[in-house]
Amino acid sequence: MRKWTTVLAFSITMSMLAGCADDDNAANATPADEVREKAGTETASSEETDTTASEEKETSTNEASNGSESDNGDVEEDQNQLSEYSSKQIEFARVWLQLGPNQDVDELYVAQIPAGTKLDPDGDIDVTYPEDVIQITGSRLVDGIVTYSGNGDGTINIYEIPRQWYGGMAPPEELDEDKVREDMETILANKELVYVDTGDDEEVIRLIGKLQLP
């Protein structure tokens, strides 16, 4: 009996000593230990935040890249629609689409007129074009006419030339040639600078199909 009592007392004593050791360790912990522990926690949190931000940035970049590729694909598709036509065909169609009096035409006739040609080729008045011009007309009088020269920079010079001089009739006997010459020179002096829009590709292609080139 005395032996078991001695063992029990020894166990109790050891437990008390262990508890005191834990209390001493807690009491001896320095502020530096606490700072290191806190810093370790904050570093882990910062690394986790940086990883999340990096993943979100990569996702955003990929989405933007995919959107750009889609936009470029649309542009290339639009350009390919006109790739089988010549630059002149596209120019004539765009000019008529923007400036032609009548869009519902059966045919479009294109004439290239050199500089020095009389404004009224069938008349006697010698007022001539100062530069090469292009004249586009429809197959009917109601379709109208567009006379212009190109500048090579997306702009053209429009000349307000009538579809028919003297209403399609022969010049009257009492014609005032000085007055007609003055009117013609006024037309040349008042040419209009116009920027040609690209227009709708489908409409451009429709008008290209109406062109009758020389």
URLIN-V934839 format. One record per residue. N is the residue number from 0. RES is the residue in three letters. PSI is psi in radians with two decimals (* if undefined). Layout:
n:N res:RES psi:PSI
n:N res:RES psi:PSI
This chain:
n:0 res:MET psi:-0.76
n:1 res:ARG psi:-0.61
n:2 res:LYS psi:-0.79
n:3 res:TRP psi:-0.57
n:4 res:THR psi:-0.67
n:5 res:THR psi:-0.73
n:6 res:VAL psi:-0.75
n:7 res:LEU psi:-0.75
n:8 res:ALA psi:-0.67
n:9 res:PHE psi:-0.73
n:10 res:SER psi:-0.75
n:11 res:ILE psi:-0.72
n:12 res:THR psi:-0.74
n:13 res:MET psi:-0.67
n:14 res:SER psi:-0.71
n:15 res:MET psi:-0.66
n:16 res:LEU psi:-0.67
n:17 res:ALA psi:-0.71
n:18 res:GLY psi:-0.71
n:19 res:CYS psi:-0.64
n:20 res:ALA psi:-0.73
n:21 res:ASP psi:-0.71
n:22 res:ASP psi:-0.66
n:23 res:ASP psi:-0.70
n:24 res:ASN psi:-0.73
n:25 res:ALA psi:-0.68
n:26 res:ALA psi:-0.57
n:27 res:ASN psi:-0.11
n:28 res:ALA psi:2.31
n:29 res:THR psi:2.79
n:30 res:PRO psi:-0.56
n:31 res:ALA psi:-0.67
n:32 res:ASP psi:-0.75
n:33 res:GLU psi:-0.69
n:34 res:VAL psi:-0.76
n:35 res:ARG psi:-0.70
n:36 res:GLU psi:-0.73
n:37 res:LYS psi:-0.71
n:38 res:ALA psi:-0.68
n:39 res:GLY psi:-0.70
n:40 res:THR psi:-0.78
n:41 res:GLU psi:-0.67
n:42 res:THR psi:-0.76
n:43 res:ALA psi:-0.71
n:44 res:SER psi:-0.71
n:45 res:SER psi:-0.73
n:46 res:GLU psi:-0.68
n:47 res:GLU psi:-0.70
n:48 res:THR psi:-0.77
n:49 res:ASP psi:-0.69
n:50 res:THR psi:-0.75
n:51 res:THR psi:-0.78
n:52 res:ALA psi:-0.69
n:53 res:SER psi:-0.73
n:54 res:GLU psi:-0.71
n:55 res:GLU psi:-0.70
n:56 res:LYS psi:-0.73
n:57 res:GLU psi:-0.71
n:58 res:THR psi:-0.76
n:59 res:SER psi:-0.71
n:60 res:THR psi:-0.73
n:61 res:ASN psi:-0.71
n:62 res:GLU psi:-0.74
n:63 res:ALA psi:-0.69
n:64 res:SER psi:-0.74
n:65 res:ASN psi:-0.68
n:66 res:GLY psi:-0.70
n:67 res:SER psi:-0.72
n:68 res:GLU psi:-0.66
n:69 res:SER psi:-0.75
n:70 res:ASP psi:-0.77
n:71 res:ASN psi:-0.63
n:72 res:GLY psi:-0.68
n:73 res:ASP psi:-0.75
n:74 res:VAL psi:-0.78
n:75 res:GLU psi:-0.65
n:76 res:GLU psi:-0.72
n:77 res:ASP psi:-0.74
n:78 res:GLN psi:-0.64
n:79 res:ASN psi:-0.44
n:80 res:GLN psi:-0.57
n:81 res:LEU psi:0.03
n:82 res:SER psi:-0.40
n:83 res:GLU psi:-0.01
n:84 res:TYR psi:2.70
n:85 res:SER psi:2.80
n:86 res:SER psi:-0.57
n:87 res:LYS psi:-0.76
n:88 res:GLN psi:-0.78
n:89 res:ILE psi:-0.72
n:90 res:GLU psi:-0.87
n:91 res:PHE psi:-0.79
n:92 res:ALA psi:-0.73
n:93 res:ARG psi:-0.67
n:94 res:VAL psi:-0.80
n:95 res:TRP psi:-0.67
n:96 res:LEU psi:-0.63
n:97 res:GLN psi:-0.61
n:98 res:LEU psi:-0.21
n:99 res:GLY psi:2.30
n:100 res:PRO psi:-0.57
n:101 res:ASN psi:2.13
n:102 res:GLN psi:-0.33
n:103 res:ASP psi:1.23
n:104 res:VAL psi:2.69
n:105 res:ASP psi:-0.72
n:106 res:GLU psi:2.69
n:107 res:LEU psi:2.13
n:108 res:TYR psi:2.31
n:109 res:VAL psi:2.22
n:110 res:ALA psi:2.33
n:111 res:GLN psi:2.03
n:112 res:ILE psi:2.12
n:113 res:PRO psi:2.72
n:114 res:ALA psi:2.53
n:115 res:GLY psi:-0.13
n:116 res:THR psi:2.43
n:117 res:LYS psi:2.51
n:118 res:LEU psi:-0.72
n:119 res:ASP psi:1.63
n:120 res:PRO psi:-0.35
n:121 res:ASP psi:-0.05
n:122 res:GLY psi:3.14
n:123 res:ASP psi:-0.14
n:124 res:ILE psi:2.22
n:125 res:ASP psi:0.63
n:126 res:VAL psi:2.17
n:127 res:THR psi:2.83
n:128 res:TYR psi:2.34
n:129 res:PRO psi:-0.11
n:130 res:GLU psi:2.91
n:131 res:ASP psi:2.40
n:132 res:VAL psi:2.85
n:133 res:ILE psi:2.37
n:134 res:GLN psi:2.17
n:135 res:ILE psi:2.24
n:136 res:THR psi:2.68
n:137 res:GLY psi:3.06
n:138 res:SER psi:-0.22
n:139 res:ARG psi:2.71
n:140 res:LEU psi:-0.63
n:141 res:VAL psi:-0.26
n:142 res:ASP psi:-0.43
n:143 res:GLY psi:-2.90
n:144 res:ILE psi:2.57
n:145 res:VAL psi:2.15
n:146 res:THR psi:2.20
n:147 res:TYR psi:2.89
n:148 res:SER psi:2.54
n:149 res:GLY psi:2.59
n:150 res:ASN psi:-0.06
n:151 res:GLY psi:0.16
n:152 res:ASP psi:0.38
n:153 res:GLY psi:-0.01
n:154 res:THR psi:2.74
n:155 res:ILE psi:2.80
n:156 res:ASN psi:2.09
n:157 res:ILE psi:2.25
n:158 res:TYR psi:2.23
n:159 res:GLU psi:1.19
n:160 res:ILE psi:2.32
n:161 res:PRO psi:2.68
n:162 res:ARG psi:-0.67
n:163 res:GLN psi:2.35
n:164 res:TRP psi:2.44
n:165 res:TYR psi:0.53
n:166 res:GLY psi:0.39
n:167 res:GLY psi:0.05
n:168 res:MET psi:2.94
n:169 res:ALA psi:2.61
n:170 res:PRO psi:2.39
n:171 res:PRO psi:2.68
n:172 res:GLU psi:-0.60
n:173 res:GLU psi:0.45
n:174 res:LEU psi:2.30
n:175 res:ASP psi:1.63
n:176 res:GLU psi:-0.60
n:177 res:ASP psi:-0.69
n:178 res:LYS psi:-0.73
n:179 res:VAL psi:-0.73
n:180 res:ARG psi:-0.72
n:181 res:GLU psi:-0.74
n:182 res:ASP psi:-0.70
n:183 res:MET psi:-0.75
n:184 res:GLU psi:-0.57
n:185 res:THR psi:-0.69
n:186 res:ILE psi:-0.80
n:187 res:LEU psi:-0.68
n:188 res:ALA psi:-0.39
n:189 res:ASN psi:0.55
n:190 res:LYS psi:2.60
n:191 res:GLU psi:2.26
n:192 res:LEU psi:2.16
n:193 res:VAL psi:2.38
n:194 res:TYR psi:2.26
n:195 res:VAL psi:2.11
n:196 res:ASP psi:2.73
n:197 res:THR psi:-0.54
n:198 res:GLY psi:-3.09
n:199 res:ASP psi:2.23
n:200 res:ASP psi:-0.69
n:201 res:GLU psi:-0.68
n:202 res:GLU psi:-0.67
n:203 res:VAL psi:-0.78
n:204 res:ILE psi:-0.66
n:205 res:ARG psi:-0.76
n:206 res:LEU psi:-0.55
n:207 res:ILE psi:-0.64
n:208 res:GLY psi:-0.27
n:209 res:LYS psi:-0.17
n:210 res:LEU psi:2.38
n:211 res:GLN psi:1.71
n:212 res:LEU psi:2.65
n:213 res:PRO psi:*
